[in-house]
Amino acid sequence: MTHASPSPDDDALLPLDAVRERSAPGGPARARGGAARSARPGRTSRVVRAAGTARTAGVAEPVRGVPEPAAELPIARVVVDTPLPHLDRLFDYLVPAPLDATAVPGVRVRVRFAGKLVDGFLLERAESTEHEGRLTRLERVVSAEPVLTPEIVALARAVADHYAGTMADVLRLAVPPRHARVEAETPAPVPASPEPAQGDAGPWADYPEGEAFLAALAKGGSPRAVWTALPGTGESGPGWPEAVAVAVRETLRGGRGALVVLPDGKDVALLDAALSDVLEPGAHVALTADLGPAERYRRWLRVARGQVRVAAGTRGAAFAPVRDLGLAIIWDDGDDLHSERLAPYPHAREVLALRAHRARAGLLIGGYARTAEATQLIAASWAGPIVAARGTVRTRAPRVRPAGEDAELARDEAARAARLPSLAWRTLRAGLESGPVLVQVPRRGYLPALACQSCRAPARCGHCGGPFALRAGHVAPYCRWCGRIAGEWRCPSCGGARVRAQVVGARRTAEELGRAFPSVPVRTSGRDGVLATVGAGRALVVATPGAEPVPEGGYAAAVLLDGWALLGRPDLRAAEETLRRWMNAAALLRPSAELVVLADSSLAAVQALLRWDPVTHAERELADRTELGFPPAVKMATLTGSPAAVREMLGEMTLPPEAQVLGPVPVAAPKGDQVRERAMVRIARGSGSALAAALKGAAGVRSARKAPEVVKVCIDPLDVI
């Protein structure tokens, strides 16, 4: 199970020295504090001495009232908290003698930069500097708590270079805001954690490669695998949390730490309970945003101080400073919640792959479905597959039936056109006899899109052009963009004044089902409130994708509505994402329970669901993208901004000869924004770092000359189309 072949992206996962050698202008060279001047490579370092009256490099003669520099290692190399790309480098500062004891690598500091006091992180102390003039002194050490380890520093640098971003932006994602009261607390005594006792393979016994994977972890190895989890929910809930907990246990038995990244707090809670069953009390922490800043920072400090060796959380936990990392796990890597919304927009899967490669740790990418990116890792022999035998899959998977199949149409000619055909009604009614049933609705809200009842033209606001929607059944339509009420609206095409639903949301669906099943409680789960669990009693659960509550003992039946709304999206990942959402919902059913999907059975995603075969679908998806030249077969970057700014940046960039520029073309702008354009640049995967360096260099040039308009640069974005 251990793979020692090249990295998943040969350019992305280089050692730090190689990354620095190939960094763009404005890379990690060091310069005088507060100045944008970098050290020239190859020149002789000038030693800075703390005492004496002779002027030496960086130190003036002693001045009365000014503290002398530290006697040893008087130079502090600091990364300053600035988002400007042309200042993405380390800056040298002088360490005053009073700060000598607290100014250790990894602490937060305050420095004077461009005439202002700004935050920063002290990364290292040195004996000499390459700067010839006088160095600015550190103003103060904000906290004596080292919050950055050398591993996380190197990871942040590599992530910044991979995504054409700045190290300061990455560190804002990696290190939570300081909470002074928490730091001042007396750390609770940490009992000696005994090595976890050897246990059975648990859920991994159902996979031919499972026990070998666990054995490699227990020996301190670094296996890398893509795991296609079995469906089915039993009395104790889904099987994947227990499987992850067992893998973490074996990693600890091998003497190393573990890190797990999950899409949302609901999944973190499931894994937290599973880890509590397998590990000793206090052996792990869960890191989520809903903990609040104080408690989250308190738990993060336990990891940073080495008090616990296992951390689990949402995407921000990918940077958790777990010591001696032996296994990184990401569950459901296709979920867009793993993609960071802040610059430089890293994806947790790529961060963990980069981290595992650098730390020589294992990596486990798990999910019910499989992404093209995970399939690319297998195709490159960087990771191996963990898949159950087909016989085992058939016993665990639900029985899937597409609405509108020939036999059903013979009995119900309206089945293909009906939103809820008779097959779906029969399935829900039969399932309610033995437990809860699930109805998945792709759209939230009541009626999120309206059209003219006469000519079917979309109903839009006469003031801003935004779409009309309904919040409830007895209110007037309103504009989703500007909020105006459509009191006097008339269709500009035909003059009609009545509207009809274009898309039906989850709340309207729940209302309709409540009338159809008046004696059954209807529970909703979505944006307005996510249910974590439901009981084993009769209930109709209406949920949007990703918000399905975990049922006690599994759902007795399920219906997946409006498949066209998911499959018809203008998105490169539409089929992959639809199958992922369907399988995540279907996996919550009891083995062999009935599942009805309202979609054309001839489509590839529907066929993959019918056969419960996400592997073949992912392999075909990767083959199609390779043929068309789309990620992950190639590296792609997007440049988004005003038309003038995008075209100016394209004209200034020095791209590798093999790079191909597509566009720019107009794209939808947020409400009230100016017109925007987007250009795409694609290149072979092996030249990914060259593309990132070119983009970062161009951004640095624009930043240095204070260009008034910002161009958003995103590498391997989720929304390619």
ZAMARGU-4260 file (C-alpha; in steps of 0.2 Angstrom, whole numbers, plus 5000, padded with zeros to 4 digits):
<rodrens>
0) 5000/5000/5000 | 5015/5012/5002 | 5018/5021/4986 | 5035/5029/4983 | 5032/5036/4965
5) 5032/5054/4960 | 5021/5067/4968 | 5003/5070/4962 | 5009/5086/4953 | 5027/5085/4950
10) 5029/5104/4950 | 5017/5107/4965 | 5025/5096/4977 | 5044/5101/4976 | 5055/5102/4991
15) 5055/5119/4999 | 5073/5123/4992 | 5067/5119/4975 | 5052/5130/4977 | 5062/5145/4983
20) 5074/5143/4968 | 5060/5143/4956 | 5049/5157/4965 | 5043/5172/4956 | 5050/5189/4958
25) 5045/5195/4975 | 5049/5178/4982 | 5056/5174/4999 | 5072/5184/4998 | 5076/5195/5013
30) 5077/5214/5014 | 5078/5228/5026 | 5063/5230/5037 | 5051/5242/5030 | 5059/5242/5013
35) 5055/5233/4997 | 5073/5229/4993 | 5078/5211/4992 | 5096/5204/4996 | 5106/5200/4980
40) 5110/5182/4979 | 5128/5177/4980 | 5135/5192/4989 | 5145/5189/5005 | 5135/5191/5022
45) 5140/5205/5033 | 5141/5200/5052 | 5132/5211/5064 | 5140/5213/5081 | 5131/5218/5096
50) 5144/5228/5105 | 5158/5240/5101 | 5159/5258/5094 | 5164/5253/5077 | 5150/5254/5064
55) 5146/5237/5057 | 5133/5231/5044 | 5116/5235/5050 | 5121/5242/5067 | 5125/5260/5070
60) 5135/5267/5085 | 5127/5265/5102 | 5114/5278/5105 | 5109/5283/5123 | 5092/5277/5128
65) 5091/5265/5114 | 5093/5246/5119 | 5108/5237/5112 | 5105/5222/5100 | 5105/5204/5107
70) 5122/5197/5110 | 5119/5181/5100 | 5109/5180/5084 | 5104/5198/5083 | 5095/5197/5067
75) 5076/5192/5066 | 5069/5187/5050 | 5050/5192/5049 | 5036/5189/5037 | 5026/5204/5038
80) 5007/5204/5037 | 5004/5213/5020 | 4994/5206/5005 | 5005/5215/4992 | 5013/5202/4981
85) 5029/5212/4978 | 5032/5212/4996 | 5031/5193/4998 | 5048/5190/5006 | 5056/5189/5023
90) 5062/5206/5031 | 5077/5207/5042 | 5075/5217/5059 | 5087/5219/5074 | 5082/5211/5090
95) 5084/5222/5105 | 5093/5214/5120 | 5077/5215/5131 | 5067/5205/5118 | 5081/5192/5116
100) 5073/5179/5127 | 5055/5180/5120 | 5059/5183/5101 | 5060/5165/5097 | 5056/5157/5080
105) 5037/5156/5078 | 5031/5170/5089 | 5020/5185/5084 | 5028/5201/5083 | 5025/5220/5079
110) 5036/5229/5068 | 5038/5246/5059 | 5035/5244/5041 | 5033/5258/5028 | 5030/5270/5043
115) 5017/5260/5051 | 5016/5247/5065 | 5010/5230/5058 | 5009/5212/5063 | 5021/5198/5058
120) 5028/5182/5062 | 5047/5179/5067 | 5052/5164/5057 | 5071/5163/5062 | 5085/5171/5071
125) 5102/5174/5062 | 5120/5180/5065 | 5121/5190/5050 | 5112/5200/5037 | 5115/5204/5019
130) 5108/5222/5021 | 5121/5236/5021 | 5111/5250/5030 | 5104/5252/5047 | 5091/5239/5052
135) 5075/5243/5060 | 5072/5236/5078 | 5058/5224/5083 | 5045/5235/5091 | 5039/5221/5103
140) 5035/5202/5104 | 5016/5201/5105 | 5016/5184/5113 | 5029/5173/5119 | 5019/5158/5113
145) 5027/5150/5097 | 5012/5147/5085 | 5022/5143/5070 | 5032/5127/5068 | 5045/5125/5054
150) 5034/5112/5046 | 5020/5124/5044 | 5031/5138/5039 | 5038/5128/5025 | 5020/5122/5020
155) 5014/5139/5020 | 5028/5145/5008 | 5024/5130/4996 | 5006/5133/4996 | 5008/5151/4992
160) 5020/5147/4978 | 5008/5133/4971 | 4993/5145/4971 | 5002/5161/4965 | 4998/5169/4982
165) 5008/5177/4996 | 5014/5169/5012 | 5005/5181/5023 | 4988/5176/5015 | 4992/5158/5019
170) 4997/5161/5036 | 4981/5170/5040 | 4972/5154/5035 | 4984/5143/5045 | 4985/5152/5062
175) 4969/5157/5071 | 4968/5174/5078 | 4976/5176/5095 | 4966/5175/5111 | 4976/5183/5125
180) 4966/5176/5139 | 4967/5158/5133 | 4986/5160/5131 | 4987/5166/5149 | 4978/5151/5156
185) 4987/5138/5165 | 4988/5123/5154 | 4979/5108/5161 | 4990/5093/5166 | 4991/5081/5152
190) 4990/5063/5157 | 5002/5051/5149 | 4992/5044/5134 | 4996/5025/5133 | 4998/5018/5116
195) 4981/5013/5109 | 4978/4994/5111 | 4978/4984/5096 | 4961/4981/5089 | 4952/4972/5075
200) 4951/4979/5057 | 4933/4985/5060 | 4925/4991/5044 | 4942/4989/5035 | 4939/4970/5034
205) 4926/4973/5021 | 4940/4979/5009 | 4953/4968/5001 | 4967/4981/5004 | 4960/4987/5020
210) 4971/4976/5032 | 4987/4980/5023 | 4983/4998/5024 | 4981/4997/5043 | 4997/4987/5045
215) 5007/5000/5036 | 5001/5013/5047 | 5004/5003/5063 | 5022/5001/5057 | 5025/5019/5055
220) 5023/5019/5036 | 5016/5032/5024 | 5003/5023/5013 | 4993/5034/5001 | 4976/5028/4996
225) 4960/5033/4988 | 4946/5025/4997 | 4929/5022/4990 | 4918/5019/5005 | 4904/5007/5006
230) 4886/5014/5008 | 4873/5009/5021 | 4869/5016/5038 | 4866/5004/5053 | 4860/5006/5071
235) 4876/5016/5075 | 4875/5027/5060 | 4886/5028/5044 | 4902/5016/5044 | 4914/5029/5038
240) 4917/5038/5055 | 4922/5021/5063 | 4934/5017/5048 | 4943/5034/5050 | 4944/5032/5069
245) 4952/5014/5066 | 4965/5021/5054 | 4969/5035/5066 | 4971/5022/5080 | 4983/5012/5070
250) 4993/5028/5066 | 4995/5032/5084 | 5001/5014/5087 | 5014/5017/5074 | 5020/5032/5085
255) 5014/5046/5074 | 5001/5059/5074 | 4985/5061/5063 | 4975/5074/5055 | 4957/5073/5048
260) 4948/5086/5037 | 4930/5085/5034 | 4917/5096/5025 | 4906/5103/5039 | 4902/5103/5057
265) 4890/5089/5056 | 4903/5077/5049 | 4916/5083/5062 | 4903/5078/5076 | 4901/5061/5069
270) 4920/5058/5068 | 4922/5066/5086 | 4910/5053/5093 | 4919/5039/5084 | 4936/5044/5090
275) 4930/5045/5107 | 4925/5027/5106 | 4942/5021/5100 | 4954/5033/5108 | 4958/5037/5126
280) 4949/5053/5133 | 4958/5069/5128 | 4968/5061/5115 | 4961/5071/5101 | 4953/5088/5098
285) 4939/5094/5086 | 4942/5111/5077 | 4926/5120/5070 | 4921/5138/5068 | 4906/5136/5079
290) 4916/5133/5094 | 4919/5151/5096 | 4936/5160/5095 | 4941/5156/5113 | 4938/5138/5113
295) 4944/5135/5096 | 4961/5144/5100 | 4962/5134/5116 | 4960/5117/5107 | 4972/5123/5093
300) 4985/5127/5106 | 4984/5110/5113 | 4989/5103/5096 | 5003/5116/5094 | 5010/5112/5111
305) 5010/5094/5107 | 4997/5089/5121 | 4987/5080/5108 | 4992/5071/5092 | 4976/5070/5083
310) 4966/5084/5076 | 4949/5084/5066 | 4940/5099/5059 | 4935/5108/5043 | 4946/5115/5030
315) 4956/5127/5041 | 4962/5111/5051 | 4973/5106/5036 | 4986/5118/5043 | 4984/5111/5061
320) 5002/5109/5068 | 5001/5091/5072 | 5018/5085/5077 | 5026/5070/5068 | 5012/5069/5056
325) 5009/5051/5050 | 4992/5051/5042 | 4982/5065/5034 | 4964/5061/5029 | 4951/5071/5019
330) 4933/5065/5018 | 4922/5069/5003 | 4935/5079/4994 | 4923/5084/4980 | 4913/5095/4992
335) 4915/5113/4988 | 4916/5117/5006 | 4934/5111/5005 | 4939/5125/4994 | 4944/5141/5003
340) 4935/5157/4999 | 4949/5168/5003 | 4965/5171/4994 | 4975/5162/4988 | 4960/5150/4987
345) 4968/5133/4991 | 4959/5117/4991 | 4961/5106/5007 | 4965/5091/4996 | 4979/5099/4988
350) 4986/5106/5005 | 4985/5089/5013 | 4993/5081/4998 | 5007/5094/4998 | 5009/5092/5017
355) 5009/5073/5016 | 5022/5073/5002 | 5034/5085/5012 | 5031/5076/5029 | 5033/5059/5022
360) 5016/5055/5029 | 5002/5044/5023 | 4987/5051/5014 | 4969/5044/5013 | 4956/5052/5002
365) 4939/5045/5006 | 4921/5047/5000 | 4906/5037/4993 | 4910/5045/4976 | 4926/5048/4968
370) 4933/5064/4960 | 4943/5066/4944 | 4957/5073/4955 | 4958/5058/4966 | 4957/5047/4950
375) 4972/5057/4943 | 4982/5052/4959 | 4979/5034/4956 | 4983/5035/4937 | 4999/5043/4941
380) 5003/5029/4953 | 5005/5041/4968 | 4991/5033/4977 | 4983/5016/4977 | 4964/5012/4977
385) 4954/5004/4992 | 4938/4997/4985 | 4926/4984/4991 | 4922/4968/4981 | 4907/4970/4970
390) 4898/4956/4980 | 4900/4966/4995 | 4894/4982/4987 | 4878/4974/4981 | 4873/4968/4998
395) 4876/4986/5005 | 4869/4997/4992 | 4851/5003/4990 | 4840/4997/4976 | 4840/5012/4964
400) 4825/5014/4952 | 4824/5029/4939 | 4807/5037/4937 | 4801/5036/4919 | 4808/5018/4915
405) 4798/5008/4902 | 4789/4997/4914 | 4783/5012/4924 | 4778/5022/4909 | 4767/5008/4904
410) 4757/5010/4920 | 4759/5029/4922 | 4760/5039/4905 | 4763/5055/4915 | 4777/5048/4925
415) 4791/5057/4914 | 4783/5074/4916 | 4777/5073/4934 | 4788/5081/4947 | 4783/5067/4959
420) 4777/5052/4949 | 4767/5038/4956 | 4782/5027/4958 | 4789/5040/4970 | 4773/5041/4980
425) 4772/5022/4981 | 4790/5022/4987 | 4787/5035/5001 | 4771/5027/5007 | 4779/5010/5008
430) 4795/5017/5017 | 4784/5026/5030 | 4778/5010/5036 | 4795/5005/5044 | 4804/5021/5047
435) 4809/5039/5041 | 4810/5043/5022 | 4821/5056/5014 | 4817/5068/5000 | 4831/5077/4993
440) 4827/5094/4984 | 4841/5103/4975 | 4835/5120/4978 | 4832/5129/4994 | 4818/5141/4998
445) 4800/5141/4993 | 4799/5146/4974 | 4816/5152/4970 | 4813/5156/4952 | 4797/5162/4943
450) 4791/5164/4925 | 4776/5171/4916 | 4762/5159/4916 | 4757/5163/4898 | 4773/5163/4888
455) 4785/5155/4901 | 4797/5169/4900 | 4808/5172/4916 | 4800/5184/4927 | 4813/5198/4931
460) 4813/5215/4940 | 4810/5230/4930 | 4822/5240/4941 | 4838/5229/4941 | 4834/5214/4930
465) 4835/5202/4945 | 4825/5186/4946 | 4808/5186/4955 | 4805/5173/4969 | 4792/5169/4982
470) 4796/5167/5000 | 4779/5158/5005 | 4762/5154/4998 | 4753/5170/5003 | 4765/5184/4999
475) 4769/5194/4984 | 4784/5190/4973 | 4800/5199/4976 | 4817/5203/4967 | 4831/5192/4974
480) 4843/5206/4969 | 4836/5222/4975 | 4822/5216/4986 | 4808/5226/4978 | 4790/5219/4978
485) 4783/5214/4961 | 4766/5223/4965 | 4762/5229/4947 | 4773/5218/4937 | 4768/5213/4919
490) 4778/5202/4907 | 4787/5213/4894 | 4785/5199/4881 | 4766/5196/4882 | 4759/5208/4895
495) 4753/5194/4906 | 4752/5198/4925 | 4752/5180/4932 | 4767/5170/4936 | 4771/5151/4938
500) 4785/5142/4947 | 4801/5138/4937 | 4809/5129/4951 | 4802/5122/4967 | 4812/5124/4983
505) 4813/5113/4998 | 4800/5122/5009 | 4787/5122/4995 | 4790/5103/4993 | 4789/5100/5012
510) 4772/5110/5011 | 4765/5099/4997 | 4771/5082/5005 | 4763/5088/5022 | 4746/5089/5013
515) 4749/5072/5005 | 4754/5064/5021 | 4744/5073/5034 | 4747/5061/5048 | 4766/5060/5046
520) 4778/5073/5054 | 4788/5083/5041 | 4806/5088/5045 | 4816/5100/5034 | 4835/5102/5034
525) 4844/5116/5024 | 4850/5133/5024 | 4838/5139/5038 | 4843/5125/5049 | 4852/5109/5048
530) 4846/5094/5057 | 4860/5083/5063 | 4850/5067/5066 | 4832/5060/5065 | 4825/5046/5075
535) 4819/5029/5069 | 4800/5033/5069 | 4790/5038/5054 | 4795/5055/5047 | 4796/5064/5030
540) 4813/5072/5029 | 4815/5085/5016 | 4833/5091/5014 | 4844/5100/5002 | 4860/5091/4996
545) 4873/5090/5010 | 4860/5094/5024 | 4853/5077/5025 | 4852/5072/5044 | 4859/5055/5049
550) 4844/5043/5053 | 4844/5031/5067 | 4845/5014/5059 | 4845/5022/5041 | 4831/5028/5030
555) 4818/5016/5024 | 4817/5024/5007 | 4822/5040/4998 | 4817/5050/4983 | 4830/5061/4974
560) 4819/5075/4965 | 4823/5087/4951 | 4839/5078/4944 | 4838/5090/4929 | 4842/5104/4940
565) 4858/5097/4945 | 4863/5089/4929 | 4858/5103/4918 | 4870/5116/4927 | 4883/5124/4915
570) 4897/5117/4925 | 4912/5106/4920 | 4909/5096/4936 | 4890/5095/4935 | 4889/5076/4932
575) 4903/5072/4945 | 4895/5084/4958 | 4877/5077/4955 | 4883/5059/4957 | 4892/5064/4973
580) 4877/5072/4980 | 4866/5058/4976 | 4877/5045/4983 | 4880/5054/4999 | 4861/5054/5002
585) 4859/5036/4996 | 4872/5030/5008 | 4861/5035/5022 | 4848/5021/5017 | 4847/5004/5025
590) 4855/4990/5014 | 4843/4986/4999 | 4831/5000/5004 | 4822/5007/4988 | 4828/5023/4981
595) 4819/5033/4967 | 4829/5045/4956 | 4820/5057/4945 | 4832/5059/4930 | 4835/5051/4913
600) 4841/5034/4916 | 4852/5035/4900 | 4863/5048/4907 | 4881/5042/4914 | 4878/5049/4931
605) 4861/5040/4933 | 4869/5023/4927 | 4883/5025/4939 | 4871/5027/4953 | 4860/5012/4947
610) 4876/5001/4947 | 4884/5009/4962 | 4900/5011/4952 | 4908/5028/4955 | 4925/5022/4950
615) 4920/5019/4932 | 4911/5036/4931 | 4927/5045/4938 | 4938/5036/4926 | 4928/5041/4911
620) 4926/5059/4918 | 4945/5060/4919 | 4947/5053/4901 | 4935/5066/4894 | 4944/5080/4903
625) 4961/5074/4897 | 4954/5073/4879 | 4947/5091/4880 | 4961/5098/4890 | 4953/5102/4907
630) 4959/5100/4925 | 4965/5089/4932 | 4973/5083/4916 | 4981/5101/4914 | 4984/5115/4926
635) 4973/5130/4923 | 4972/5148/4930 | 4959/5161/4929 | 4961/5180/4929 | 4945/5189/4934
640) 4943/5208/4934 | 4938/5223/4924 | 4941/5221/4906 | 4956/5234/4905 | 4964/5226/4920
645) 4963/5208/4914 | 4970/5213/4897 | 4984/5224/4904 | 4990/5209/4915 | 4989/5197/4901
650) 5000/5209/4890 | 5013/5211/4904 | 5015/5192/4908 | 5029/5182/4902 | 5020/5165/4900
655) 5029/5149/4896 | 5029/5145/4877 | 5017/5131/4879 | 5004/5141/4889 | 4987/5143/4880
660) 4976/5159/4884 | 4958/5157/4882 | 4948/5173/4882 | 4945/5185/4890 | 4926/5184/4890
665) 4912/5193/4900 | 4907/5185/4916 | 4892/5188/4928 | 4897/5202/4940 | 4890/5203/4958
670) 4875/5214/4960 | 4880/5232/4958 | 4898/5229/4952 | 4906/5234/4936 | 4907/5224/4921
675) 4920/5210/4923 | 4929/5198/4911 | 4939/5182/4914 | 4953/5174/4905 | 4959/5157/4907
680) 4977/5151/4905 | 4980/5132/4904 | 4997/5123/4903 | 5003/5105/4905 | 5003/5099/4923
685) 5022/5097/4923 | 5023/5116/4920 | 5012/5121/4934 | 5025/5130/4944 | 5031/5140/4929
690) 5013/5146/4927 | 5011/5150/4945 | 5028/5160/4945 | 5023/5170/4929 | 5006/5174/4937
695) 5014/5179/4954 | 5027/5190/4945 | 5014/5199/4935 | 5004/5202/4951 | 5019/5209/4959
700) 5023/5221/4945 | 5005/5228/4946 | 5006/5229/4965 | 5023/5238/4965 | 5017/5251/4953
705) 5000/5253/4963 | 4989/5248/4949 | 4971/5254/4954 | 4962/5238/4950 | 4965/5221/4957
710) 4964/5206/4946 | 4959/5190/4955 | 4970/5175/4951 | 4964/5158/4955 | 4973/5142/4950
715) 4963/5126/4947 | 4947/5134/4951 | 4931/5124/4954 | 4920/5134/4942 | 4930/5132/4926
720) 4914/5134/4915
</rodrens>
